[in-house]
């Protein structure tokens, strides 16, 4: 199993920055994919940015050039640096981890952290 603890959400004005952190309860070398999703009110949860298969990254087109995902292996932590925030970035941001197991994979979610961007 994996426990994910998130921090760093908050309220900011448009154009501002925030950094989210997600710390896993086990080495991220044992996690196949780890990253961030978000869910705005009335919308489906969507991928923001994630590491897959080691250091490969996937970033949503809507945040490319503004958001950066990084990680500290020693701290088992993944970060999401969010710059030039827009009101449409307002959502609950969830940390996600996928672990490969014998018969497939297991998906884990953090508790979510609110990000609110005002215009």
N, C-alpha and C positions, 0 to 999 in steps of 0.2 A: 504494500500500500504506500501511498504518497500523501502527506499532508502539505498543503500549500498555504503560506501565510503572505498576504498582500499588505502593502502600505503605500502611502504617497498620494492618495486621491485628495480632492479638495475643490475649491471654487477659485476661478481665475477669470480675468477679463480677456476678451478676444485679443489675440496676439501674444498672450502670455505663454508660460511654460510650466510644465509639471513633470516630475519623474516618478514613475511607479516602480515598486520593487516586489518581487515574488521570491520567497525563499522556500525551497523544498526540504522535506524531512530526510531525504536521502541524496546520495551523490547524483548530480545531474548527468554524469556519464552513464548511469543506469537507466536514464529516461530517454525514450526514443524521440519524443517531440515535446517542446515546452515553449509556451508563449502566451499571447494575450488575445482575448476576444472581447467584444463589447456588445451591450444590448441597450438600445435607446427605448424609451416608452413607446409601446405599440409596434415595435419592430422586432424582427428576429435577431438572434445573436449572430454576430458576424466576426470573421477573422480580422484581426488587426495586424499582428506580426507574430511570427513564430520561428523557432529553430527546429529543423528537422534533420534527421540522419547526421548528427554531429553538428557541424558549423553552418550548414546550409540554412539560409533564411528565406522566408516568404513574407512579403509585406503587401498589405492591401493598397490598391491604386489610390484610394481616397486619402491616404496618409503618406504616400511616398514623398520624400523630400522634406517632410516635416517631422516624422516620427523615426526613431532609431531604436532597434532592439540590440541589447548587448548582454553579456553574462560574465559573472565572476565564478569560475569553477570552484575555487577554494571555499567560497561562501555558499555554494549551491543556490545561487541567486541569479535571476534574470531580471533585467531592467527594461523599462520602456521610457525613453526620453521623448517627451512630446513638446514640440516647439510650434510657434505660430498657430496656436490653438484657435479653433473656430467654434461658434455656437453649435454647429452640427456635430461636433465631437462630444457633446454632452451625452453621457451614457454611464451605465455601470460597467466597469471594466473587470473582467474575470481572468485570472491566471488559469492556464490549462496545462495539463501534463498527460502524455500518453506513454504507457509502459507496455512493452511487448511481453506476452506471457505464452505459455505452451500452446494454448488453443486460440490465440488471437491477440487481443490487446485490451487494456483497461484504461479508461479515461477518468481523470480526476480534475476537480474544479476547486478554485479558491472561493472564499466567501463573497468576493466582489468588493470593489471600492468605487465610490461615486466620484465622477468627474463632471463638474458643471462649468460651462464656459458662457459667460454673459457678454452680450454685445454692447 
